[in-house]
Amino acid sequence: MTPRTDAIDVRPVTEPEFADWTRALNTGFLREPTVPDDVLDARRSQFVPGRLLGAFDGGRCVATFRSFEQELTAVGGAPVPADAVSNVTVSPTHRRRGLLTRMMTRDLAAAKDRGDVVATLIAAEYPIYGRYGFGPATWAAEWTIDVPRTGLDPRWAGPEDGGRVDLVDGEDIRKLGPELHERLRRVQPGAVSRDELWWKLATGAVRFWASWNEPFYAVYRSAAGEVEGMVVYQADDNWGDGKQPLNTASVKWLTAVTPAAERALWRYLCSIDWITRVKTGWRAPDDLLPFFLPDPRAAAITTQADWLWVRILDVVRALEARTYEAPGSLVVEVSDRGGLTGGRYLLEASEDGTGSCTPTTRSADLALEVGELATLWLGDESAVRLAALGRIREERAGAARKADALLRTSRRPWCPDVF
Ligand SMILES: CC(C)(COP(=O)(O)OP(=O)(O)OC[C@H]1O[C@@H](n2cnc3c(N)ncnc32)[C@H](O)[C@@H]1OP(=O)(O)O)[C@@H](O)C(=O)NCCC(=O)NCCS
């Protein structure tokens, strides 16, 4: 018999309960449950009244959920207000009793009331969030570069384009990084906003974990002296037999707003003495990287997976926020088991790329669930593929191909962040 859950209270967490909530969070993520005071103090800045939910059983916190304000870049560059979902855990003693469902239902309803257009999250496991109307909207890939195989000239001494690469400190990254990221996210569908805390955590100025290994920071400046890219990486210490250096550089993140910066930073990483392998960290699945190398096979994809999941809360505003690749119209019948935004909508895209979306009584071209619409919304997935898989239904022959002409983009969306 499933244990009773009606005695478990799901509600916003109060400030005095934050330590208990954080212990439950660590427990759910299989991390040491005890939280040192300094870490707790650092984490306290994320306490926003009403945005942290917990489930309490007999006074003990047994499930956690946090959401926060975010902007997600739509196709065309418009920032869309998003409800970013994070810190989702249910203690192993209380799993599969509907606690996640209760927390999620409550949070999505609040996000809808606030006027957020979408909710976003990075899923720990694929099967969890589809049931709540989320769909995978961006993917990510990680490459491992076999440096000796690249065919790059080992005598490289710096960028050939008049730019330069400089090593800097965390403080420089905190100064230069926010503006660079803003430049990226204005043009990168799928990118999300970063707050000040993000930069402090990324550079060790604020620490959420007891241990911190200072990484290396490098910046690329163009010939005009403009910062166009930066990379944060760590290296191991690994020597093979016969005194052979076999070290790996692991990129924590790399931001570049021009192909020149991107090329120079990968080139830099592949030229560091002793480094024979570069692990790229999570990149866009259509990253240019392999083609910067004379032998692109030297960069092998080691992991490829779904990344940002999106839950559309308002179909009209979501479809009007993005631009379209071609003019045309499409009627979509969107079903939403969560009851937040289902209906039949007419999407009309103009010559200038803008779109309008209105509820309609016209007959539908495509029928799909709201999560599948999220999968198509950022331009990554093909409606033709989803129809072949039986995940969406053509109500009119050729509608999936028509949807692809409107919605798909020449470059894939990408979210560089984990949150
Ligand atoms: C994922 C997690 C939060 C789910 O919480 P939960 O309270 O057990 O989920 P619920 O009881 O509300 O489950 C609702 C439904 O989702 C399913 N589900 C939940 N987690 C699932 C998982 N990891 N894999 C597959 N199905 C899952 C349940 O079986 C249930 O299905 P049903 O409605 O058909 O019966 C919990 O297992 C957990 O804390 N896992 C470890 C931490 C983690 O992965 N957090 C997510 C970070 S993004």
The ligand as a Tripos MOL2 file, in Angstrom:
@<TRIPOS>MOLECULE
LIG
   48    50     1     0     0
SMALL
NO_CHARGES

@<TRIPOS>ATOM
      1 C1         13.0230   13.1970   -9.7840 C.3       1 LIG1
      2 C2         12.3330   13.2950   -8.4340 C.3       1 LIG1
      3 C3         12.3450   14.7530   -7.9720 C.3       1 LIG1
      4 C4         10.8820   12.8020   -8.5990 C.3       1 LIG1
      5 O1         10.1310   13.0730   -7.4500 O.3       1 LIG1
      6 P1          8.8550   12.1820   -7.0040 P.3       1 LIG1
      7 O2          8.1800   12.9310   -5.9230 O.co2     1 LIG1
      8 O3          9.2940   10.8040   -6.7730 O.co2     1 LIG1
      9 O4          7.9660   12.2650   -8.3190 O.3       1 LIG1
     10 P2          6.3740   12.0230   -8.3480 P.3       1 LIG1
     11 O5          5.9900   11.0090   -7.3220 O.co2     1 LIG1
     12 O6          5.6590   13.3320   -8.3160 O.co2     1 LIG1
     13 O7          6.2690   11.3680   -9.7770 O.3       1 LIG1
     14 C5          5.3340   11.7300  -10.7510 C.3       1 LIG1
     15 C6          5.4570   10.7840  -11.9090 C.3       1 LIG1
     16 O8          6.7540   10.9050  -12.5120 O.3       1 LIG1
     17 C7          7.4210    9.6580  -12.5340 C.3       1 LIG1
     18 N1          8.8450    9.8950  -12.2550 N.ar      1 LIG1
     19 C8          9.3450   10.6460  -11.2860 C.ar      1 LIG1
     20 N2         10.6800   10.6290  -11.3260 N.ar      1 LIG1
     21 C9         11.0210    9.8330  -12.3490 C.ar      1 LIG1
     22 C10        12.2580    9.4080  -12.8770 C.ar      1 LIG1
     23 N3         13.4270    9.8190  -12.3390 N.pl3     1 LIG1
     24 N4         12.2500    8.5750  -13.9270 N.ar      1 LIG1
     25 C11        11.0710    8.1670  -14.4640 C.ar      1 LIG1
     26 N5          9.8580    8.5420  -13.9950 N.ar      1 LIG1
     27 C12         9.8510    9.3580  -12.9400 C.ar      1 LIG1
     28 C13         6.7530    8.8660  -11.4310 C.3       1 LIG1
     29 O9          6.9130    7.4860  -11.6330 O.3       1 LIG1
     30 C14         5.3270    9.3100  -11.5370 C.3       1 LIG1
     31 O10         4.7240    8.6530  -12.6240 O.3       1 LIG1
     32 P3          3.1530    8.3090  -12.6310 P.3       1 LIG1
     33 O11         2.4310    9.6210  -12.4990 O.co2     1 LIG1
     34 O12         2.9700    7.6650  -13.9560 O.co2     1 LIG1
     35 O13         2.9440    7.4140  -11.4640 O.co2     1 LIG1
     36 C15        13.0370   12.4240   -7.3770 C.3       1 LIG1
     37 O14        13.0790   11.1100   -7.8270 O.3       1 LIG1
     38 C16        14.4510   12.8520   -7.0290 C.2       1 LIG1
     39 O15        14.6550   13.6550   -6.1390 O.2       1 LIG1
     40 N6         15.4560   12.3050   -7.7510 N.am      1 LIG1
     41 C17        16.8620   12.6290   -7.4860 C.3       1 LIG1
     42 C18        17.1970   14.0820   -7.7670 C.3       1 LIG1
     43 C19        16.7870   14.5100   -9.1670 C.2       1 LIG1
     44 O16        16.9920   13.8190  -10.1440 O.2       1 LIG1
     45 N7         16.1920   15.7240   -9.2390 N.am      1 LIG1
     46 C20        15.7920   16.2960  -10.5090 C.3       1 LIG1
     47 C21        16.7850   17.3580  -10.8290 C.3       1 LIG1
     48 S1         16.4790   18.0620  -12.4180 S.3       1 LIG1
@<TRIPOS>BOND
     1     1     2 1
     2     2     3 1
     3     2     4 1
     4     2    36 1
     5     4     5 1
     6     5     6 1
     7     6     7 2
     8     6     8 1
     9     6     9 1
    10     9    10 1
    11    10    11 2
    12    10    12 1
    13    10    13 1
    14    13    14 1
    15    14    15 1
    16    15    16 1
    17    15    30 1
    18    16    17 1
    19    17    18 1
    20    17    28 1
    21    18    19 ar
    22    18    27 ar
    23    19    20 ar
    24    20    21 ar
    25    21    22 ar
    26    21    27 ar
    27    22    23 1
    28    22    24 ar
    29    24    25 ar
    30    25    26 ar
    31    26    27 ar
    32    28    29 1
    33    28    30 1
    34    30    31 1
    35    31    32 1
    36    32    33 2
    37    32    34 1
    38    32    35 1
    39    36    37 1
    40    36    38 1
    41    38    39 2
    42    38    40 1
    43    40    41 1
    44    41    42 1
    45    42    43 1
    46    43    44 2
    47    43    45 1
    48    45    46 1
    49    46    47 1
    50    47    48 1
@<TRIPOS>SUBSTRUCTURE
     1 LIG1         1 GROUP 0 **** ****
